Amino acid sequence: MTERLDAVIIGGGHNGLVCAYYLARAGKRVRVLERRHIVGGAAVTEEFHPGFRNSVASYTVSLLQPKVIRDMKLAERGLRIVERPISNFLPQDDGRYLKLGGGLERTQAEFRKFSQADAETLPAYYEALDVVADVLRDLALVSPPNMGEGLGTLLSAARQGRRLAGLNLAQQRDVLDLFTKSARTFLDSWFESEAVKAAFGFDAVVGNFASPDTPGSAYVLLHHVFGEVNGKKGVWGHAIGGMGAITQAMRQACEEIGVQISVEAPVERVLVDGGRTVGVRLEGGQEVMAHSVVSNVGPRLLYDRLIDPADLAPEFRRRVKGFKVGSGTFRMNVALSELPSFACLPEPGEHHQSGIIIAPTLDYMDRAYTDAKQTGMSKAPIVEMLIPSTVDDSLAPPGQHVASLFCQQFAPELPDGRSWDEAREEAADLIIDTVERWAPGFKASVIARQIHSPLDLERKFGLMGGDIMHGNMSLDQLWSARPILGHGAYRGPLKGLYMCGAGTHPGGGVTGAPGHNAAREILADGGFWRRITRAA
């Protein structure tokens, strides 16, 4: 007779590993099923050219929950995160540049090159964002109230709303602005310099197939600032060894506590009997039976491809069909013979260790989106370049480098039936040419490149529409409505079915929060920690 596990987890991405760890720590028998040959999902490190390794999809660290790092003892397992000396570097059309980060006074000095008023405004802006970001930090490890549960919903909403109710009127206005306004409208109310607004507005389009003029894009800006590195709020960093260092440390933590991890084990179907999940069937026909089925893949992949439509209510299927995916992301890694030399700042320096943003204005970002809506790809794409080999010499041969190119805006589906298989090289050339315009000689320094179009991201990592967030981070798909209102507390529409990926609260990024929270709810449903989990 086949042994029945307590939980089987579909997908070995970082949230799946986090969920597995907490379940196993509570004494549960857990098995993780990963389709690829390696766990980690989009947070993996691979050699893409002899001697050159890099993070394949996700590429930088800030949002990973400190509690998860502590509980899984990731630092003790070798994880080391190096902070960026400055956050971002933005070359400008007029030959100037703007550096963001490195402390308030340094950033104010940079802003004075563009606007004395903006430099003076910066402390108040930071304070306003910090207040709202602190509320989000507190809510990240709390399960949203699940609509439809009567008194429980009201009590949970009241507890979570207490922090917002405690804000003064000006702070509550900031919350409303950040959740509803466009990034441009929000930033226009604070700053006058186009360069300064671009420095902050870039975060509003990261993994967001939208314009900075799109209502609600201000929230995406906020989502990217509530992280921390080494105890420092709002800081970003590099994981030594690439993002795979995080997930391999997580794998070690899971295996040491008894989690079974199977790679090259693609799930074909979630098995349902009498309205309850009973396990999964792999593509080879093997069945894995479990009391709980936990999905670490995105909602669209789970409900469109892994569950028989007959097992889902028609209304739920309709809602899932309306769940929006597609982050407009095109991801590349390049092997370089030398560091890029930027026309505005040609010598090597701290800017090479920061996020290098090719998007000098909000208008540039808007045009990139408009182009992509019309033709499938922007004529002048938004490019964020990181060069992790400047702080981690294990990634490239001596004197050479690897660079991550995280690029927006590229439509999930091209017009006129054209496939990304036909257009991927064209898009990659366009991206290289875009960097070349700002860093002459860059194109000649490229030794090799690894290309991931939106379709490649879907095929390789199961990211539907190439969506790195597992679903749009829009107001209608946040908190209790992520992924669907009534199923926002990690529980699916079938008994025994749970979700632990970025398609649940608090959303995208390498956070570990959905995995942590889902494990807590699964244990609560099983009778463990029932009295304390909702308040923890």
Secondary structure as UniProt FT lines:
FT   STRAND          5..10
FT   HELIX           14..25
FT   TURN            26..27
FT   STRAND          30..33
FT   TURN            41..42
FT   STRAND          45..49
FT   TURN            50..51
FT   STRAND          52..55
FT   HELIX           66..71
FT   TURN            72..78
FT   STRAND          81..83
FT   STRAND          88..91
FT   TURN            93..94
FT   STRAND          97..100
FT   HELIX           104..112
FT   TURN            113..114
FT   HELIX           116..140
FT   TURN            147..148
FT   HELIX           151..165
FT   HELIX           169..180
FT   HELIX           183..188
FT   TURN            189..190
FT   HELIX           194..201
FT   HELIX           202..204
FT   TURN            205..207
FT   TURN            212..213
FT   TURN            215..216
FT   HELIX           217..223
FT   TURN            224..225
FT   STRAND          228..229
FT   TURN            230..231
FT   STRAND          232..233
FT   STRAND          237..239
FT   TURN            240..241
FT   HELIX           244..256
FT   TURN            257..258
FT   STRAND          260..262
FT   STRAND          267..273
FT   TURN            274..275
FT   STRAND          276..282
FT   TURN            283..284
FT   STRAND          287..295
FT   HELIX           299..301
FT   HELIX           302..306
FT   HELIX           309..311
FT   HELIX           314..321
FT   STRAND          330..336
FT   TURN            343..344
FT   HELIX           350..353
FT   STRAND          355..358
FT   HELIX           362..375
FT   STRAND          377..386
FT   HELIX           388..390
FT   TURN            393..394
FT   TURN            398..399
FT   STRAND          401..410
FT   HELIX           415..417
FT   HELIX           420..438
FT   TURN            440..441
FT   HELIX           442..445
FT   STRAND          446..452
FT   HELIX           454..461
FT   HELIX           464..466
FT   TURN            468..469
FT   HELIX           475..477
FT   HELIX           479..481
FT   TURN            485..486
FT   STRAND          497..499
FT   TURN            502..503
FT   TURN            505..506
FT   HELIX           513..525
FT   TURN            526..527
FT   TURN            530..535
//
